[in-house]
Amino acid sequence: MSLKRSFKLQRTESATAEHCCVPFCQASGKYNKVLSFHTFPSDEETRQKWFVAIRRKNFTVGHHTRVCSRHFKSEDVREPLSLGGRRLLERGAVPSLFEWNNYSSVPPTRAEVRPMETDTVGGKANANTAVRDHDYASAPDPAVVDLALQENATLKEVVLKLRKRVEKLAVKQRFGIHRFAGSDRDIRLFTRFASYDHLMRFWALIEPSLPLMVSVTNAQRGAFTEPSTTATHSLQPIDEMFLFLNYLALGSEQQDLAERYGIQQSAVRQIITMWSNFLYIVLGSVKIWISEEKIMEHLPAEFKDYANTTVILVSTELRCQCPSSTLLKSEVFPVQKSHCTLKGLIGFAPHGAVTFISPLYAGCISEKQITRKSGILSLLRPGVAIMVDRGFPVDDLLLCKVYRPTFFSGRSQMSACEVRETQDIARLRVHIGCLIHQVKAHKFFDTEIPLWLFGSINQLYTVACLLTNYENVPLIKACEKKPSIGH
């Protein structure tokens, strides 16, 4: 129904000069007594609807700001009951008739369609009267579109806030380092580090070197790129490190780690390889061999009678998957063993720090050959001493003194001096057992090394040994429970 009307301007005797604030409307209370001028409603919701309807952005309503009655439908306006009364608007009325919509009301919806009118003369349906229905081809009213857009913008803000809240909740529930930030017990279980704060200090040491990390695959191809462009997973670097430490501490299977972190098994393999090479370079660049003076400063009481001990050498073995090659299998399958092994040599300072790590060798090699090939001989000089376990035949290789536990050798009794020495050695064996436990606490040493890790097993093994210098407090201070970032 068209509601467009014409208004004849005529001067009035009113002292007020109210003007309509609707764009393109020139109605003024000084020249037209047919129209009434209405103030903006005090209700904030209705007030905002008025702003949207008249299309005025950043509009400030003043004391004399008005909207004339020509912009309201007739049912929205209440005529005065007396001759001198004022026109009033119905509660919640919103202007909807403007020049840009040709002063037409919004087409009725299906619920507003009235039945066909009948001819009062013949009682038949008027042929000129058609049943009105929604016209899907007609353009919607601009004011209605503006309201819909404003409502959509509000809903988008609500959805965005809810999405951020869900993402924060997902981060807290996702398996990763931040999930266990409040539990030092869980941190010790999953990483072997003494506490969360201890682990964060270690992270602060290696984080500046992260840009140097290179994907092993791309390195072999000669394409050195940053991790952000080569990563095929969605974990943050700190969670990648946490996954790597999980693998060493728990000896977890690839499938288990993939399910925990929600990534592919190939991504788990890539993370383990990348971080073993990265930490091998970063931690391996730190000199771990300790001078005799420093060793004397931290010498435990158990070593008072062996004060010149520079290093305690321990042989260790890793069980590995048997290769298909007969030649390789013969090298890693010792006659006295029932499985394939790799062997290495680890050196400890008396106070607990790892000070020497040899490469891994095939399981058929002897301790004497490992000692000769490992490079430990070049670090020792006359006047110092080393401590080894029994059955470690290195006396003819060294110019320094060798301390080795003594036992009955076919004799029925020992002298008093030998008894005291045996007791001292027994105390030292308990101490040495604690040193070895620090390294072997990584369940990685109890697992079978798969063939795919053979290319980086030396790096992985070395990192597992080096991490003990950062995970725990020094052995001589363990009873004090004071975490330290190294020895």
Buried (B, 14 or more C-beta within 10 A) or exposed (E): EEBEEEEEEEEBEEEEEBBBBBEEBEBBBBBBEBBBBBEBBEEEEBEEBBBBBBBBEEEEBEEEBBBBBBBBBEEBBEEEEEEEEEBEBEEEBBBBBBEEBEBBBBBEEEEEEEEEEEEEEEEEBEEEEEEBEEEEEEEEBBBBEBBEEBEEEEEEEEEEEEEEEEEEEEEEEBBBBBBBBEEBEEBBEBBBBBBBBBBBBBBEBBEEEBEEBBBBEEBEEEEEEEBEEBBEBEBEBBBBBBBBBBBBBBBBBBEBBBEBBEBEBEBBBBBBBBBBBBBBBBBBEEEBBBEBEBBEEBBBEBBEEBEBBBBBBBBBBBBBBEBEEEEBEEBBBBEEEEBBBBBBBBBBBBBBBBBBBBBBBBBBBEBBEBBEBBEBBEBBEEEBBBBBBEEBBBEEEBEBBBBBBEEEEEEEEBEEEBEEBBEBBEBBEEBBEEBBEBBBBBBBBEBEBEEEBBEBBBBBBBBBBBBBBBBBBBBBBBEEEEBBBBB
